[in-house]
Each structure stands twice: as structure tokens, then as C-alpha cells.
Amino acid sequence: MTDDQEAELADAEEEVSEEEATEEEEATGLQDGAFVKLNYTARTAESDQLVDTTDPEVAEEEGVDDEGRPFEPRVIVLGEGHMFAAVEDEIRGKEVGDSGHVTIPAAEAFGEYDDSQVRTVSAEKIPEDSRRPGAQVQVDGEQGYINTIIGGRARVDFNHPLAGEDLEYDYEISEVVEDRVEKAQGLMHMFFDVDLDMWFETDEVEEEVPVESDDEDAEPEFETETVEKETLYIESDPQLQMNQQWMFGKQQVAQQLMQHLDIDRVIVQETIDGGMGGMMGGMGGMMGGAGGAGGADAADIEAALEEADIDAEDIEADLDEE
């Protein structure tokens, strides 16, 4: 090997070493999949309008601290799109305690403003109590805001309210979450703004599993087998049960919980206490009366059947046929 060839080989090895060192350096700090507690405040770049915040002092200054939700660090899973991509790119590789500022162009935030998304629609498609400028409406499955309404026509803007706005994010990395229950609670709070009791259990469950067979043409056979499943239990509450996002998106959220927490299943349960006992007891008494064991006599029943236009003889004939 000539001196020139040896020099070229040495240069190539040095470049490889530098690339490996760079990759190792890039891999330090927070990486995708980390559960991170993040403090942040987001505002529009041009008008300084508050978009979102986790800071209670900012919420108080802006007069939004009475919304009934806590203002505290939010749990996100880095790399899962829980924040704008520019914010995640900024956080990746950072450490707890680091802070920074990110500008997000409108195109990467809520999109550029599109004039074609401002359309005239019939006022008949809008509920009467929403026929006013500024009202949020839904027309043919699209969400929009009324600009003007004259006579039987309404001008509706179907752009996102923050379309065309660059955003400014100030953030601070508060903590890396390690506790699994806290991870689960953080995800549920991020998605649905609820604080719920949760716990993990390992359950023994009977499952039908296929039986291996050497005969490829044979009908598949199954046998019952007891398997262990690690389960996340979530104690539901009325706030979650009435949440429309939960109603339509619980399957996707459960999949995220199983993926990120490495569990087999999620069980959401609700507890009904004795508060309804009096009502149910009253209903039981009413049903007993209607069944003939309570206070209704034959005349009352016959009158009720006449009012409902039901022939008692027809009912008796039907019962005899059975």
C-alpha cells in the first residue's frame, strides 16, 4: 500500500469516527418515547394573543384562571406529535431544567389562511340561536365561525381561528416521568383534561388459543388456556363519560396507553354508589303496582288499556296461543 493510499484510509477512518461520535452526541439527552413534564406558554407572534399555557401566573394575568382546570406542567410523550413538530425538535436532546423559545410558522401550526374557506351558506343550515356574527357553527360536518349574516344567507369562515398566525412558544422541561401510573394519568389528562384513579394488576384470563397441527388441510382447533395479562385499570367519572372526544377516541387512546406502557389491555370501570337507591326503590314499587301485586285494581288496568287503545281480549288470546 502506498503512502497516499494509507493517508486516504486514515482520513476515511477518521471521518467514520467523527460520524460515530456525532451520532453518540445526538443520542444524548431526551429522545423519542420519553415521558416529559413540560411547562410552556404559547402566544401568537403578531398580536401576542395567549393560545395556551401551563403557567398559573400567566393564566391569572390573562383572566383565564377561572376555567376550572389546573394550570400545571403537562405530560407529553416525545416524538408522538403531542406538541408541534418544531417544539419536539427543540426539546429532543435537551435535559431536565433546560428552557427555550421556539417560533412556529403558520404553515406548521394551524395552516395558512385560505380565502376559499370563507363561504356563503343558507341560514337555514344554522340553528336560530346561533345566527349571529362570531358564533361557532357546524355546517355539513365542517366547523366554522359566522362573519356576517343577512337575510337568509350567512358568510361562514371555515378556517381554523388561528390560521395564518405564527406562534411563539416559551418552554421549560420540568421533569422526566418514570412512574407508570403517573405516565398513564399524564396521558389521560393531556387528552381529556381529567384526573382519574388508576392502577396496574396482573390478571389471569382464559383465552381460546389455536392448537398446532401438522396437517395443513385440517380445520383449525382451539383450546382454552389460562394466560397472564398486565392490565391498566382506570376508574371512570362522569366528566370522562360525558366527554365526546373520549366517546369517539377511546380505542385510539387505549392503544397508545398499551403501546407506551407495555401492557396487554386497558379496563375502564365506573362505580355507582347508593345515591340512586331511593329512586330505584321507588321505581320497583311502581313496577310492582303495575304487575298486579301492588295497588292497581282491575278497573285501573282496564282503563289504562283503553287509553292506550289495547284490547285486553287480544292480549289474552295471544297468551293462550303461546
Disulfide bonds with the S-S distance in Angstrom:
none
